[in-house]
Amino acid sequence: MTKATTPPSTAPQTDLEPDSFEAGLKELEQLVALLESGQMPLADLLKTYQRGAFLLNHCRQQLQAVEEQIQVLESGSLKPWTGQ
């Protein structure tokens, strides 16, 4: 008797950081389009949603760091931005 195998999941890993803000935003846009298309297998929906939530949080944190740097620059002092 052979054991049934399931095909490998096409859902993205949920906790890998993107290389850049732009890469994260692009991936997030692709995931949103994929979710909205309705063409994704049910088994992958949750992982894709979780990846999208992770990317959204990552991009928000990047934007927050830049906004804080701008506020520092506008007050006349310079604070190095670490990107994190």
N, C-alpha and C positions, 0 to 999 in steps of 0.2 A: 504494500500500500504506500503510495507516494504522498508526501506532505504538500498541501497546497501552499503556494507562496503568493505573497501580495506584491504588487509592483512597488518600486521605490517611490517614496513621497516626493512630490514636486514642490511642496511648500518650502519656503525659505527658512533658514535657521533664524531663531528669533533674537539672539543676543550678540550678533557680530556687529561691531561698529563700522560704519562706512568710512571710506578713506578721506572723505571731505564732506563739508556741508552740502555742496552741490551734488555729490554722488548720493548722499542720503536723501536729498529732496527728489532727485530723479527716480530713485528706487521707490520712494513713497508714492510718487505720482503713478508709476507703473503698477504698484500694488492696488491702488485705488481703482484704476481702470480695470484691472483684472477682477477685483471684487464686484465692481459694478456691472461687468459683462455677464455675470451669472454663469460663466462657463467653467467655474472651478469645482472640482470634486468636493463633496461635503466634508470628507476627511481632512482636507487641506485648508478649509475656511478658517478654522480657529487659529492655526499656526500663522496663516497669512495675516489675519487681523492682529495677532500679537506682535508680529514683525512690524506691521504698520504703526502700532501704538509705540513700539520701541523707537522706531525712526522718528516719529513725530516728537517724542520727548527729547531725543538726541538733538534734533534740529532746533527745538525751542531752547535748549540749554546753550547751544552755540550762539543763537541770536541774543540771548540774555547776556552772555559774556561780552559780545561785541557792544551791546547797548551800554553795559557798565563801563567798558573802556572809553566809549564816546563821552559818557558823562564825566569821567575823570579828565579826559582831554579838554572838555569844555570848561572845566573849573580851573584850568591853568596848570595842572600837574600831569605828569606822565607816569602811568603805571603799566608795566609790560603785560601784554595779553598772552596767557599761556595756551589758549585754544581749548581749554577744558573747563 
